[in-house]
Each structure stands twice: as C-alpha cells, then as structure tokens.
Amino acid sequence: MIKVSGTVGAVLKRKGREVWFVTPDQTVYEAIERMADKAVGALLVISGGKLAGIISERDYARKVILNGRSSRTTLVKEIMTSPVIFVTSNESVDACMDIMTRNRIRHLPIVENENVLGVISIGDLVKWVVSEQEETIEHLQNYISSKYPT
C-alpha cells in the first residue's frame, strides 16, 4: 500500500477552516436546511462552544425518515451522533483515511484542546491524495527528462 504524506492540519490549511454547525436544541429541519444551504452532508453540533455531536444526512434518513418522525419537531440532540470521533491536526492523512474507513464515516472534525479547528471529509482526503500523486508524477517526469535529454 502506498503511503501518503502530510497531516490533516495541512489538508485543513489548503481546504479552509470554515465550520458549519447547529446547536442541539435546533430542529432537524433547520439542520437539513443549513446542510442544503452550505452544500454539505454533515454539520457539527456545538453546545456551549464545545463539540457535542455531529448530524449527517445519513442520521436524518435513518433516524427521522425511516422512523416516520417529523423533521420540524425532532430536535438535533435526539438524532445526532455522540460522542464524535475526531483527530488532532498532526494526525496523518493515512491514519485519518483508516479511521474513516473503519468507522464508516465521511466527516472527521479536527479538535485541539477542546477547540474545533475544522472538519475534513473523505472527499478532502481523496483530493489531497490525488494532488500528492500528481506532484510525484511531475517530479519523476522532470527527473527523467533532465537525466535523459532527447
């Protein structure tokens, strides 16, 4: 297996640190509305400035729709996933991909000293890996072309 270099802190620096969130007492409807508005598949749930949970489209589908509940009356705290799996900014990209795969999650908060620094998605990690591979290919092409002029 090919090892990918870099930390999620570097991924976050490239991606940006903007965090979209809701509070536990908001309705699921408000959360879904915010996800649609921000074009994201999950939101952090923040209470008192701390990470309390995460709510995803999957939570909505499985815990609201399939159970015949109403998104307008169900509160985020009733269906959010908690505790949240998270990592620190110096966690490797490889380790995060493994964590996300093993736990079947698509979003991973990055937390330091109880402060949320950002969120990475599996898509962010895939973009990072592709970028790393393109960079390696470019270096190899430069090496070969300068070593063996035509």
N, C-alpha and C positions, 0 to 999 in steps of 0.2 A: 504494500500500500504506500502511495506517495504521501510524504509528509508536507503539510502546508505551513509556511512560516507566518509569523505575525500573531498579534494578540487581538482580542476583541476591542481593546482600547483603541488600537489603530483602525480597526473597522469602523468603530463609532466616530472617530475623528474624521474619517473620509465621508461617512454617511450623514453625520449631523446628530446632535444630541436632543432634538425636539422630542418631547414625550407627551403623548395624548393620554388623558386619564379621565375617570369618573370617580365619584365617591360611592361608598357602599349604600347610601340611602337614596341614590337616584334610581329611577325606574330602568328596567331593561330596555324599554322603548327608547329612552334618552341615550342609552349606551349604543344601541344599534344605529340610531340616528347619527350619533357622533362618528361611529366607525364609517358609515357611508359618506359623511361629510369630509372626513380626513382620508378616505380611501385606504383604510387599514383593516386587518382582520381580527385585531385584538386591542384591548385597552387595559392599561394598568388601573387598579383600584387603589386610590390613595385616601388614607384616613389620618387626619392629624399630621399631615406631612410625611407619613410613613407608608411603605408598601404593604397593603393589606391583602391584595389578591390580584387576579387577572381575570378578565372576562373576554371570551372569544366568540366568534360566530358559531363555533362548534358547541360551546356551552349553551348558546341560545337555541340552536337546533335540537339538541338532545334533552335539555332540561326545561325548556319552555314549550316549544312547538310539539315535540313528541309526547309531552305530558298534558297537552291541552290547556296550558296556562296562558294567561294574558300578559303580553309584554308591557302593557300600560299599567298594570297593577303589581307585577312581580318586581321586587327590588333586586338590585345588583347583588347585594350581600347574600341573597337567597340562592344564587346560582354560580357565583364566582368561584374560581379555583383558588384554594388557600390551604396550606401555605404555598408560596410561589417558589419554584425552582429558579435560582438566579446565580450569577457568577460575578467575580470582580473583574476589573478592566485588564488585569495582567493574565487572565486565563487565555490559553492558546486557542486559535481558531479550530485546530484539530480536536481539542478536548470539548469545545462547545458543540461541534458537529456531532460528536459521540453522545454528549448529554442529550441533545435534541432528538437524535435518532432513537436512543434507548428509551427515552421517556415519551416519545411520540408527541413532541410539542413543536410548534412553529415559531414561537416568540420567546426570547430569553432576556429578561431585564439584567442590566449591569448595575450593581449596587456596591458602594463603598461607604463604610461607617454609617449604615442605615440610610444613606442618601442615594436616590435613584439618579444615575448618570445618563441613562438612556436605555433603549431596547434594540436588540438586533433580531432580525428574522432569519429564517433559513435562507430566504432569497438574498439577504445581505451577505451571508456567508458564501453562497454559491457565486455571487458577483466577485467577491474577494478571491476565491479560488481561481476563477476564470482569469481575472486580472493578473494573478501571480503566474499562472501558466503562460499567458501571453508574454509577460515580461521575460520569463525564462527562455521561451522560443526566440524572442528578439535578441537576447544576449547570445544564444547559441548561433543564430544566423550571422550576427556580427563577428563572432569568434571565427566561424568557418570561413566567411568571406574575406576577412583580413588575413587569415592564415594561408588560404589557398586562392590567391588572386586569379581572376580569369583573363 
